[in-house]
Amino acid sequence: MNKNIILRTAAALSISAALLCGSVSCGINELINIPIATYTVEHTDVENYISVSGTVEGSNIVKVTSDLTAKVKTLNVGVGDVVKTGDVLCVFDSSDYQEQYDKLKETADNSQARQDSFHEKNQRALQEARNQKTDLLRKAQRGIDNAVSARDSAYSKYEKLERDVDAAYEKYESETDNAAAAVLYEQYKALYEQYETFGDSLSSYDEAVQSARDAYNDTVKSADAAIQAAQEAIDDEKFSTDNTVQDQLDKLKENIDKCTVKATKDGVITSLSIAEGSFPTTEALMTIEDTSALRINVTINEADILNVKEGQEAVITTTATGEEEFTGKVERVVNIMSGQKMNAYTGEMNGGGYSAEIVIDSDADKLLIGMTAKAKIILDKKENVLAVPYDSIMHNDDDSYSVFIAEKNGDKGYKAKEVKVEKGMETNYLTEIISSELNDGDVILTDVTANGVSDGKIVSIAEPYTDPDENSGE
């Protein structure tokens, strides 16, 4: 049994006895005949905590959803079933989606065949334009080569005529015989006329070379224009493609894939909103909760919320597991008021509270999802300290504190001895004593104010409380 409950019960009994028997008027050393509850001083653990409650949940809750309007063909799970990632949970009837997909795919394939044929024609036209450019440029280059060759031959002939003219003139100049000189002069004159006439024709050879080069450049421009036109025809194909059909195919394929619903994580099916052969009425099909780590979502009163911090220890019990305790920690504190309702008459917000999430340690195999749980969030804790019940401490007028030890007084019962103390950490029942003359085993009086206890009073005491577990050696 909880020691605090026993001690409080003993104190209540002593007060009830005083009311039934009536008060006894006595002097400083007269006996207070009403048995006063006592507490045996000992080193113990003290802790401050707040009590909260909630329901055991999985550490991660996943809602399995679907936006399909198809009928559930096969349902492979039920509430409470354990599933693994990748398990098929249910299968929707995909026949309507498949039929639409097949018809649209056939249309798309025919359209694609036409596009492929058109593309092949454009590719051939592009290759022909490139080939034609190569042939035309080869011919144009031959024209340039021929014109250059003819021009070079003409200039060579012109240079030879110039040398012949010079030789004829020198021969004429060196002849001393007048008759012979006259013949040589006529020969020189004929060569010179031929030289001049041929010189006048050289420009036509130069023009022929330039014309050939201009023809080559014109051929390049014309051939490039033909190639560009063919390439643009290919580039324009992407603008003539209708992506709407492909988008519809992709959407139908996605819906067909969605018809097989798989688990995205390990866990337990904790809720189910579909049935085999029916159409879903909500987007959420079922819920999977991760049972590898459990948690409790609890409501925190406004008066306690500022004392609750992440990392604080918690002790959990459930109705199903009785007094067995499980440990956990506060993992998350939500400092936002939720769940409030407005009073329609006053306009005031009532109810609700703040919340926190307690993660239960992994060794809690006996806890199941859905169990109602109570938890103590440990706000502060000290181990192996001297502590006494708070109602055994008297607050004096000088702001000091005292307790009363029940000392043996021969055969006259017990005498109250006042001992000054300093308080440390205060809890729901026990208060830490950080400096005093108290020792383990001392018996102190509780509820001293109600019983009129003072230093030196002879008192009658109730049997000191002793923990039966401690006496049994367990």
PEJO-V700807 format. One record per pair of residues at least 4 apart in sequence whose ideal C-beta (glycine too) atoms are under 7 Angstrom apart, sorted by sequence separation. I is the first residue (numbers start at 1). GAP is how many residues later the second one is. D is the distance in whole Angstrom. If there is no record, write none. Layout:
I/GAP/D, I/GAP/D
//
This chain:
1/4/6, 3/4/6, 4/4/6, 5/4/6, 6/4/6, 7/4/7, 8/4/6, 9/4/6, 10/4/7, 11/4/7, 12/4/6, 13/4/6, 14/4/7, 15/4/7, 16/4/6, 17/4/6, 26/4/3, 57/4/7, 77/4/4, 83/4/5, 94/4/5, 95/4/6, 96/4/7, 97/4/6, 98/4/6, 99/4/7, 100/4/6, 101/4/6, 102/4/7, 103/4/7, 104/4/6, 105/4/6, 106/4/7, 107/4/6, 108/4/6, 109/4/6, 110/4/7, 111/4/6, 112/4/6, 113/4/7, 114/4/6, 115/4/6, 116/4/6, 117/4/7, 118/4/7, 119/4/6, 120/4/6, 121/4/6, 122/4/6, 123/4/6, 124/4/6, 125/4/6, 126/4/7, 127/4/6, 128/4/6, 129/4/6, 130/4/7, 131/4/7, 132/4/6, 133/4/6, 134/4/6, 135/4/7, 136/4/6, 137/4/6, 138/4/7, 139/4/7, 140/4/7, 141/4/6, 142/4/6, 143/4/6, 144/4/6, 145/4/6, 146/4/6, 147/4/6, 148/4/6, 149/4/6, 150/4/6, 151/4/6, 152/4/6, 153/4/6, 154/4/6, 155/4/6, 156/4/7, 157/4/6, 158/4/7, 159/4/7, 160/4/6, 161/4/6, 162/4/7, 163/4/6, 164/4/6, 165/4/6, 166/4/6, 167/4/6, 168/4/6, 169/4/6, 170/4/6, 171/4/7, 177/4/6, 178/4/6, 180/4/6, 181/4/6, 182/4/7, 183/4/7, 184/4/6, 185/4/6, 186/4/6, 187/4/7, 188/4/6, 189/4/7, 190/4/7, 191/4/6, 192/4/6, 193/4/6, 194/4/6, 195/4/6, 196/4/7, 202/4/7, 203/4/6, 204/4/6, 205/4/7, 206/4/7, 207/4/6, 208/4/6, 209/4/7, 210/4/6, 211/4/6, 212/4/7, 213/4/7, 214/4/6, 215/4/6, 216/4/7, 217/4/7, 218/4/6, 219/4/6, 220/4/6, 221/4/6, 222/4/7, 223/4/6, 224/4/6, 225/4/6, 226/4/7, 227/4/6, 228/4/6, 229/4/7, 231/4/6, 232/4/6, 236/4/6, 237/4/7, 243/4/6, 244/4/6, 245/4/6, 246/4/6, 247/4/6, 248/4/6, 249/4/6, 250/4/6, 251/4/7, 252/4/6, 253/4/7, 254/4/6, 255/4/7, 274/4/7, 300/4/5, 304/4/6, 308/4/7, 317/4/7, 343/4/6, 360/4/5, 367/4/6, 388/4/5, 396/4/5, 409/4/6, 427/4/7, 438/4/5, 447/4/6, 453/4/6, 466/4/7, 468/4/6, 1/5/6, 18/5/7, 26/5/6, 175/5/5, 280/5/6, 300/5/5, 342/5/6, 343/5/5, 388/5/7, 396/5/7, 409/5/6, 426/5/5, 433/5/6, 448/5/4, 466/5/6, 469/5/5, 26/6/7, 77/6/6, 83/6/7, 175/6/4, 274/6/5, 317/6/7, 395/6/6, 396/6/6, 408/6/6, 409/6/4, 453/6/7, 317/7/7, 342/7/6, 343/7/6, 360/7/7, 394/7/7, 407/7/6, 425/7/4, 24/8/7, 300/8/6, 317/8/6, 393/8/5, 394/8/5, 406/8/4, 407/8/5, 423/8/5, 424/8/3, 445/8/6, 24/9/5, 172/9/6, 175/9/5, 273/9/6, 316/9/7, 340/9/4, 341/9/6, 423/9/7, 424/9/7, 315/10/5, 316/10/4, 340/10/7, 341/10/5, 393/10/6, 406/10/7, 407/10/5, 423/10/7, 424/10/4, 273/11/6, 274/11/5, 340/11/6, 392/11/5, 76/12/6, 77/12/5, 172/12/4, 273/12/6, 315/12/6, 316/12/6, 339/12/6, 340/12/4, 404/12/4, 405/12/5, 421/12/5, 422/12/5, 21/13/6, 76/13/6, 171/13/6, 172/13/5, 273/13/7, 339/13/4, 404/13/6, 422/13/5, 76/14/6, 272/14/5, 313/14/7, 314/14/5, 338/14/6, 339/14/7, 404/14/6, 405/14/6, 422/14/7, 445/14/7, 75/15/5, 271/15/6, 314/15/6, 337/15/6, 388/15/6, 421/15/4, 18/16/5, 74/16/6, 168/16/7, 172/16/5, 271/16/4, 313/16/6, 314/16/6, 337/16/7, 402/16/5, 403/16/6, 420/16/7, 17/17/6, 74/17/4, 269/17/6, 270/17/5, 312/17/7, 337/17/6, 338/17/6, 358/17/6, 402/17/6, 419/17/6, 421/17/7, 17/18/7, 72/18/6, 73/18/5, 311/18/6, 312/18/5, 336/18/7, 402/18/6, 403/18/6, 419/18/5, 73/19/6, 168/19/6, 169/19/5, 269/19/6, 270/19/5, 311/19/6, 335/19/6, 402/19/6, 419/19/6, 14/20/7, 72/20/6, 73/20/4, 168/20/4, 296/20/7, 310/20/6, 334/20/6, 400/20/6, 401/20/5, 14/21/6, 71/21/7, 267/21/4, 268/21/6, 309/21/7, 310/21/6, 334/21/5, 401/21/7, 443/21/5, 14/22/6, 70/22/4, 71/22/5, 267/22/5, 308/22/6, 310/22/7, 334/22/7, 401/22/6, 14/23/5, 70/23/5, 165/23/7, 168/23/5, 265/23/6, 267/23/5, 268/23/5, 310/23/6, 333/23/5, 68/24/5, 70/24/7, 261/24/7, 266/24/7, 267/24/6, 309/24/7, 332/24/7, 64/25/6, 263/25/6, 265/25/6, 308/25/5, 332/25/4, 11/26/5, 70/26/7, 165/26/5, 330/26/5, 331/26/5, 10/27/4, 164/27/5, 165/27/5, 330/28/6, 331/28/4, 393/28/7, 329/29/7, 416/29/6, 161/30/7, 165/30/5, 305/30/7, 328/30/5, 329/30/6, 393/30/7, 328/31/6, 7/32/6, 328/32/4, 161/33/6, 162/33/6, 328/33/6, 161/34/4, 326/34/6, 327/34/5, 326/35/7, 403/35/7, 390/36/7, 161/37/6, 405/37/5, 406/37/5, 416/37/5, 418/37/4, 326/38/5, 393/38/6, 405/38/7, 406/38/7, 416/38/7, 417/38/7, 390/39/6, 405/39/6, 406/39/6, 416/39/6, 158/40/6, 389/40/6, 404/40/6, 416/40/7, 157/41/7, 158/41/6, 326/41/7, 389/41/6, 390/41/5, 403/41/5, 404/41/5, 415/41/6, 416/41/5, 388/42/7, 415/42/7, 382/43/6, 387/43/4, 388/43/6, 415/43/6, 416/43/5, 158/44/6, 314/44/5, 316/44/6, 387/44/6, 404/44/6, 321/45/5, 380/45/6, 387/45/5, 388/45/6, 413/45/6, 414/45/5, 387/46/6, 412/46/6, 413/46/7, 155/47/7, 330/47/6, 385/47/5, 386/47/5, 413/47/5, 414/47/5, 154/48/6, 308/48/6, 305/49/4, 318/49/7, 404/49/5, 409/49/6, 382/50/6, 154/51/5, 302/51/7, 320/51/6, 301/52/6, 302/52/7, 386/52/6, 392/52/5, 300/53/6, 318/53/5, 319/53/6, 392/53/6, 406/53/7, 151/54/4, 299/54/4, 300/54/4, 318/54/6, 392/54/4, 394/54/5, 150/55/6, 151/55/6, 300/55/6, 318/55/5, 391/55/5, 394/55/6, 406/55/5, 299/56/6, 300/56/5, 388/56/6, 391/56/5, 392/56/7, 151/57/7, 298/57/7, 316/57/5, 317/57/5, 389/57/5, 150/58/7, 151/58/5, 297/58/6, 298/58/6, 316/59/5, 297/60/6, 298/60/6, 315/60/7, 147/61/4, 148/61/5, 314/61/5, 315/61/5, 147/62/4, 295/62/6, 296/62/5, 314/62/6, 295/63/6, 314/63/5, 295/64/5, 296/64/7, 314/64/7, 144/65/7, 147/65/4, 295/65/6, 312/65/6, 313/65/5, 293/66/6, 294/66/4, 312/66/6, 312/67/7, 144/68/4, 143/69/4, 144/69/6, 293/69/6, 308/69/6, 294/70/6, 143/72/6, 144/72/6, 307/72/5, 294/73/6, 140/75/5, 141/75/6, 140/76/4, 296/77/5, 298/77/6, 291/78/6, 137/79/7, 140/79/5, 296/79/6, 289/80/6, 137/82/6, 136/83/5, 137/83/7, 137/86/7, 136/87/6, 133/90/3, 132/91/6, 129/94/7, 132/94/7, 133/94/6, 129/97/4, 130/97/6, 129/98/4, 270/99/6, 126/101/7, 129/101/5, 268/101/6, 126/104/4, 125/105/5, 126/105/6, 122/108/7, 125/108/7, 126/108/6, 122/111/5, 123/111/7, 122/112/5, 122/115/7, 119/118/6, 115/122/7, 115/126/7, 111/134/7, 108/137/5, 107/138/7, 108/138/7, 104/141/6, 108/141/6, 104/144/6, 105/144/6, 104/145/6, 101/148/7, 104/148/7, 101/151/4, 100/152/6, 101/152/7, 97/155/5, 101/155/7, 97/158/5, 98/158/6, 97/159/5, 94/162/5, 94/165/4, 92/167/4, 91/168/6, 91/169/5, 90/171/5, 88/172/6, 89/172/5, 89/173/6, 88/174/6, 89/174/6, 87/175/6, 86/176/6, 87/176/5, 86/177/6, 85/178/6, 84/179/7, 85/179/6, 83/180/4, 85/180/5, 85/181/6, 84/182/5, 83/183/7, 83/184/6, 90/184/7, 82/186/6, 83/186/6, 68/187/6, 80/188/7, 81/188/5, 70/189/6, 80/189/6, 68/190/6, 79/190/5, 68/191/7, 78/191/7, 79/191/7, 66/192/6, 77/192/5, 79/192/7, 79/193/5, 78/194/7, 66/195/6, 90/195/7, 64/197/6, 89/197/7, 75/199/7, 75/200/7, 75/201/4, 62/202/6, 72/202/5, 74/202/7, 62/203/6, 72/203/7, 72/204/5, 72/205/6, 83/205/6, 71/206/7, 72/206/6, 71/207/7, 71/208/6, 58/209/6, 69/210/7, 66/214/6, 67/216/6, 66/217/7, 65/218/5, 65/219/5, 66/219/6, 65/220/6, 63/221/5, 64/221/5, 64/222/5, 63/224/6, 64/224/6, 61/226/6, 62/226/5, 61/228/5, 60/230/4, 58/231/3, 59/231/5, 57/232/6, 58/232/4, 58/233/6, 59/234/4, 59/235/6, 58/236/7, 59/236/5, 57/237/7, 56/238/6, 57/238/6, 57/239/7, 56/240/6, 57/240/6, 55/241/7, 54/242/4, 54/243/5, 54/244/4, 53/245/6, 52/246/4, 52/247/7, 52/248/7, 50/254/5, 59/300/6, 56/311/5, 58/311/6, 56/312/7, 57/312/6, 56/313/6, 56/314/6, 55/315/6, 56/315/4, 55/317/6, 56/317/5, 55/318/7, 54/319/6, 53/320/7, 53/321/5, 51/323/7, 52/323/5, 51/325/6, 52/325/6, 49/327/4, 50/327/5, 49/328/6, 49/329/5, 50/329/7, 49/330/6, 47/331/5, 48/331/4, 48/332/4, 47/333/7, 47/334/4, 45/336/7, 46/336/5, 45/337/7, 45/338/5, 45/339/7, 46/339/6, 43/341/5, 46/341/5, 43/342/6, 43/343/6, 44/343/6, 41/345/7, 41/347/6, 39/349/6, 39/350/5, 39/353/6, 38/368/6, 46/379/6, 48/379/5, 11/380/6, 47/380/6, 31/381/7, 46/381/5, 7/382/6, 31/382/6, 46/384/5, 46/386/6, 41/397/5, 43/397/6, 41/398/7, 42/398/5, 41/399/6, 41/400/7, 40/401/7, 41/401/4, 40/403/6, 41/403/6, 38/405/5, 39/405/6, 38/406/6, 38/407/6, 39/407/6, 38/408/6, 36/409/5, 37/409/5, 37/410/6, 36/415/5, 34/417/7, 36/417/7, 32/419/6, 32/420/7, 36/423/6, 38/423/5, 36/424/7, 38/424/6, 40/424/5, 4/425/4, 32/425/6, 35/425/5, 36/425/5, 37/425/5, 39/425/7, 40/425/7, 32/426/7, 34/426/7, 35/426/6, 36/426/7, 38/426/5, 39/426/6, 40/426/7, 29/427/7, 31/427/4, 32/427/5, 33/427/6, 35/427/4, 28/428/6, 30/428/7, 32/428/6, 28/429/7, 29/429/6, 31/429/7, 15/432/7, 14/433/6, 18/433/7, 11/435/6, 15/435/6, 11/436/5, 14/448/6, 10/452/6, 10/455/6, 7/458/6, 6/459/6, 3/464/6
//
